[in-house]
Amino acid sequence: MNYRHAFHAGNPADVMKHAALARVLTYFAKKDNAYRVVDTHAGAGLYDLAGTSAMKTGEADEGIERVLAADLPAPAAELLAPYLDAVRALRREAGARRYPGSPALALALGRPQDRFLFCELHGEERQKLEKAVGGDPRAKVLFQDGWHAVGAHLPPRERRGLLLIDPPFEEPGEFGRLVTALKAAHERFATGTVMLWYPIKDLMAVDAFRRDVARLGLPKMLKVEIDFSEVRSLTQLSGSGLIILNPPFTLADEMRTILTAITPLMARDGKGRVRVSWLTQGG
Ligand SMILES: C[S@@+](CC[C@H](N)C(=O)[O-])C[C@H]1O[C@@H](n2cnc3c(N)ncnc32)[C@H](O)[C@@H]1O
């Protein structure tokens, strides 16, 4: 396990994923009843974009920094407000170039009644994550294989919630594991929202993955993808994708509005591409 998210925190892929995470949790918060977030590959929780890892790649400069500096059209600015306000609040509290990973963002948006489970298998990252969570009574950090979380933690006691699966894609077979986990999650928690992140790099692998996911035939699966580079390479990310099972009914339109506004800012050609479509509907 060599992957360290600190090199990539706040990059265009993170921005897209975290914007979607914030929209899902904002939607959940419209009802008072508690929800639970299970984040299977949680990372360090909180990042310093002025640190050596982030500075080495400079990826956040093409992602969150461009979005924060932009004068966004009002509809996108409004939809992004929960996410960007959480980033700005963290920077006021903890330092100018801090960035919340999925755990810190989820905790910032969560309410007292909501619960959070974060799995992280890398020892150092888990220690950082525990520090980032800071003893928050709503959260548990587990030194557990995230791929086992579906069987171990679904369905949640609250019967409402989100499973986020965001693996590092450093080992072969991770596309296949995502498909298996999605199927298992639906079997255990049919009404739950599941969000899978995947890299757009190897286009044949992505095509096969989309087909395998569609073939599961689960109702209500949304695909959200962006391309931020026209250079196709098996080693470099050219785009980023999310499959969301049981998304809030508003999410497709919201993500279209958000990504149409921010993808050109983050794309190397100043345009980029956005694809939001249903893999399956109804149910
Ligand atoms: C892409 S990063 C997570 C980023 C995080 N979800 C965010 O949005 O801020 C993936 C993380 O998964 C961890 N990891 C790798 N294999 C794992 C496994 N089997 N179970 C749990 N964590 C794992 C890595 O150490 C890494 O920190």
The ligand as an SDF file (V2000), in Angstrom:
LIG
                    3D

 27 29  0  0  0  0  0  0  0  0999 V2000
   -8.3360    7.6520   -2.4570 C   0  0  0  0  0  0  0  0  0  0  0  0
   -7.8160    7.5550   -0.8070 S   0  0  0  0  0  0  0  0  0  0  0  0
   -9.2240    8.0620    0.0840 C   0  0  0  0  0  0  0  0  0  0  0  0
   -9.5920    9.5130   -0.0210 C   0  0  0  0  0  0  0  0  0  0  0  0
  -10.7810    9.9210    0.7940 C   0  0  0  0  0  0  0  0  0  0  0  0
  -11.9270    9.0450    0.5610 N   0  0  0  0  0  0  0  0  0  0  0  0
  -11.1670   11.3550    0.5150 C   0  0  0  0  0  0  0  0  0  0  0  0
  -12.0530   11.5990   -0.3370 O   0  0  0  0  0  0  0  0  0  0  0  0
  -10.6280   12.2460    1.1600 O   0  0  0  0  0  0  0  0  0  0  0  0
   -7.7810    5.8270   -0.4970 C   0  0  0  0  0  0  0  0  0  0  0  0
   -7.3410    5.4220    0.9070 C   0  0  0  0  0  0  0  0  0  0  0  0
   -7.6560    4.0370    1.0700 O   0  0  0  0  0  0  0  0  0  0  0  0
   -6.6610    3.4460    1.9090 C   0  0  0  0  0  0  0  0  0  0  0  0
   -6.7590    1.9970    1.6860 N   0  0  0  0  0  0  0  0  0  0  0  0
   -6.1740    1.2230    0.7330 C   0  0  0  0  0  0  0  0  0  0  0  0
   -6.6350   -0.0380    0.7890 N   0  0  0  0  0  0  0  0  0  0  0  0
   -7.5600   -0.0700    1.7860 C   0  0  0  0  0  0  0  0  0  0  0  0
   -8.4110   -1.0750    2.2990 C   0  0  0  0  0  0  0  0  0  0  0  0
   -8.4180   -2.3080    1.7770 N   0  0  0  0  0  0  0  0  0  0  0  0
   -9.2340   -0.7580    3.3100 N   0  0  0  0  0  0  0  0  0  0  0  0
   -9.2650    0.5050    3.8330 C   0  0  0  0  0  0  0  0  0  0  0  0
   -8.4690    1.4950    3.3970 N   0  0  0  0  0  0  0  0  0  0  0  0
   -7.6320    1.2230    2.3760 C   0  0  0  0  0  0  0  0  0  0  0  0
   -5.3880    4.0990    1.4780 C   0  0  0  0  0  0  0  0  0  0  0  0
   -4.3980    4.0120    2.5000 O   0  0  0  0  0  0  0  0  0  0  0  0
   -5.8570    5.5490    1.1920 C   0  0  0  0  0  0  0  0  0  0  0  0
   -5.6730    6.3430    2.3390 O   0  0  0  0  0  0  0  0  0  0  0  0
  1  2  1  0
  2  3  1  0
  2 10  1  0
  3  4  1  0
  4  5  1  0
  5  6  1  0
  5  7  1  0
  7  8  2  0
  7  9  1  0
 10 11  1  0
 11 12  1  0
 11 26  1  0
 12 13  1  0
 13 14  1  0
 13 24  1  0
 14 15  1  0
 14 23  1  0
 15 16  2  0
 16 17  1  0
 17 18  1  0
 17 23  2  0
 18 19  1  0
 18 20  2  0
 20 21  1  0
 21 22  2  0
 22 23  1  0
 24 25  1  0
 24 26  1  0
 26 27  1  0
M  CHG  2   2   1   9  -1
M  END
$$$$
